[in-house]
């Protein structure tokens, strides 16, 4: 049986693998920003204003309802 993906399913991201790269996380954030109507420029600036840990913190703050991060 083939099921449709529910629109309320969260995105699972393993931070220890290739999906944990800063470039991938920025791409996820940009896509979600557009889908959710959030201010991408502000989020992008905040994510890039510090180190990798800051990037992950901002991602979680902004999109924690839509993603699950594993480390």
C-alpha positions in Angstrom: 0.0 0.0 0.0 1.3 3.5 -0.9 0.5 6.2 1.6 0.6 10.0 1.0 3.0 11.9 3.2 1.1 13.9 5.8 1.7 17.6 5.6 2.1 17.7 9.4 5.0 15.2 9.4 8.2 16.6 10.9 11.5 16.7 9.1 14.1 14.4 10.7 17.7 15.6 10.5 20.7 13.7 11.8 23.3 16.4 12.7 26.1 13.8 12.8 25.6 12.9 9.1 25.8 14.8 5.8 22.4 16.4 6.5 23.9 18.0 9.5 26.1 20.3 7.5 25.6 24.1 7.8 24.7 24.4 4.1 22.0 21.7 4.4 20.5 23.2 7.5 20.4 26.6 5.9 18.6 25.1 2.9 16.1 23.5 5.1 15.6 26.8 7.0 15.1 28.7 3.7 12.6 26.2 2.4 10.6 26.2 5.6 10.8 30.0 5.8 9.2 30.3 2.4 6.6 27.6 3.1 5.6 29.2 6.5 5.8 32.8 5.4 8.6 33.7 7.8 11.2 36.4 7.2 14.1 34.5 5.6 16.5 37.4 5.6 16.2 37.9 9.3 16.5 34.1 10.1 19.4 33.8 7.7 21.3 36.7 9.3 20.7 35.2 12.8 21.8 31.7 11.8 25.0 33.1 10.3 25.8 35.5 13.1 27.7 32.9 15.2 29.2 29.5 15.1 27.6 26.1 14.2 25.9 25.8 17.6 24.3 29.1 17.1 23.0 28.1 13.7 21.4 24.9 15.2 19.9 26.9 18.1 18.3 29.4 15.8 17.0 26.6 13.5 15.4 24.9 16.6 13.9 28.2 17.8 12.4 29.1 14.5 11.3 25.6 13.2 11.3 23.3 16.3 7.6 22.6 15.6 8.5 21.3 12.1 11.8 19.5 12.6 13.4 16.8 14.8 17.2 17.1 15.2 19.4 14.1 16.3 22.9 14.4 17.5 
